[in-house]
Amino acid sequence: MLYHIHCLDKADHLQVRLDNRDAHLQHLSSVGSRLFAAGPLLDEDEQMMGSVLVIEFDSRDDAEAFCSRDPYAQAGLFQKVEITAWRKVLPGQ
């Protein structure tokens, strides 16, 4: 099942994001081909302010465990993290 992971950063935490970005990207690479899409959310000034990930996991528990191990989460970057099951419909394969 694909899971949509929506993360919002705490205010004034851009430096925390920047300081942990390389470790976060390594963490994302650990899921290999199960990573469907990933990228930062941007504010009006195009500054990073969150993340959107779409990753295939066997269960919601696996998605939650992955999120808890994310270096961004461990550094206290996120104000809020939402995990939702997601189904790709369009465009077709």
C-alpha positions in Angstrom: 0.0 0.0 0.0 1.2 3.5 -0.8 1.2 6.0 2.1 1.2 9.8 1.7 3.2 11.4 4.5 2.6 15.1 5.0 5.0 16.9 7.4 4.9 20.5 8.5 8.0 22.1 10.0 8.0 24.1 13.3 8.3 27.8 12.7 11.8 29.2 12.5 13.4 25.7 12.1 14.9 26.0 8.6 18.4 25.6 10.0 17.4 22.3 11.7 16.2 21.1 8.3 19.4 22.2 6.6 21.6 20.7 9.3 19.9 17.3 8.9 19.1 17.2 5.2 21.9 14.8 4.2 20.9 12.3 6.9 17.2 12.6 5.9 18.1 11.9 2.2 20.1 8.8 3.2 17.1 7.7 5.3 14.8 8.1 2.2 17.2 6.1 0.1 16.9 3.2 2.5 13.4 2.3 1.1 14.9 1.9 -2.4 12.3 1.5 -5.2 9.4 1.7 -2.7 9.9 5.5 -2.8 7.2 6.8 -5.2 7.8 10.6 -4.7 9.4 12.9 -2.2 10.1 16.6 -1.9 9.9 19.7 0.2 6.8 21.9 0.7 7.6 25.6 0.0 6.2 28.8 1.4 5.4 32.0 -0.6 9.2 32.8 -0.6 10.1 29.3 -1.8 11.7 28.5 1.5 11.3 24.8 2.7 8.6 24.5 5.3 7.7 20.8 5.3 7.8 17.6 3.3 5.6 15.3 1.2 6.5 11.7 0.8 4.7 8.9 -1.0 6.2 5.5 -0.1 5.0 1.9 -0.3 4.9 0.1 3.0 3.4 -3.2 4.1 1.4 -1.6 6.9 0.7 1.7 8.6 2.8 0.6 11.5 5.8 0.3 9.1 5.1 3.8 7.8 4.9 5.1 11.3 8.2 3.4 12.3 9.9 4.8 9.2 8.7 8.3 10.1 9.9 8.0 13.7 13.4 7.0 12.5 13.6 10.0 10.1 16.5 12.3 11.1 14.3 15.3 10.7 11.8 13.8 13.2 14.6 12.9 15.6 16.0 16.4 15.4 12.5 17.8 16.4 11.9 19.6 13.0 8.3 18.7 12.6 5.3 20.4 14.1 2.9 17.9 12.6 3.1 14.6 10.7 0.1 13.0 9.0 0.2 9.5 7.4 -2.6 8.5 5.1 -3.0 5.5 2.9 -3.1 6.6 -0.8 -4.0 5.0 -4.1 -2.6 6.2 -7.4 -5.3 6.4 -10.1 -4.0 8.9 -12.7 -2.1 9.0 -14.9 -2.6 5.3 -15.8 0.4 3.1 -16.2 
